[in-house]
Amino acid sequence: MIDALKQAGIPENAIRSESQRLDRDWQKPHKFKLVQQWTVKAPPERAAEILDVAVTAGATSSGDIEWTVKDERALDTQALDRSAARARENAAVLAKAMGVRLGALIYVSNQVSVIRPIRAMSAMAKSATEPLAIEPHKVSRSASVYAVFSIE
């Protein structure tokens, strides 16, 4: 399995053994089979291809696909930047509506949500020879900013 994934261009550090267990083979006395689960990280556009490689190499089941992003910090920064801008805009609108001018920032705090990967397989192959069609999903991140401004 690992050799097939490596030949498909998946780097060794993107292949991780998650769990192993022995299951008794009830058809054959004193026999067991090893069941092992792997996590493979691959670019979204190659998800179907890599799943097909794993099945061809002997994988007998597949878990959910977890969609995520390469740079979580960049996504955090973008969510915080947008939330901070919205907090300032909202404060300015409120100040204007109250007939005062927005002053200096006194206090600010934030909370960033965890990445919400969307887990799904969007399609299954129609026949054994037809390749899988898996459509990557978007990943979202949200942030909340609490800001206190002085008013003048």
ABEGO torsion letter per residue (X at the ends): XAAAAAAAGBBAAABBBABBBBBBBAABBGBBBBBBBBBBBBBAAAAAAAAAAAAAAGBABBBBBBBBBABAAAAAAAAAAAAAAAAAAAAAAAAAAAGBBBBBBABBBBBBBBBBBBBBBABBBABAABBBBBBBBBBBBBBBBBBBBBBX
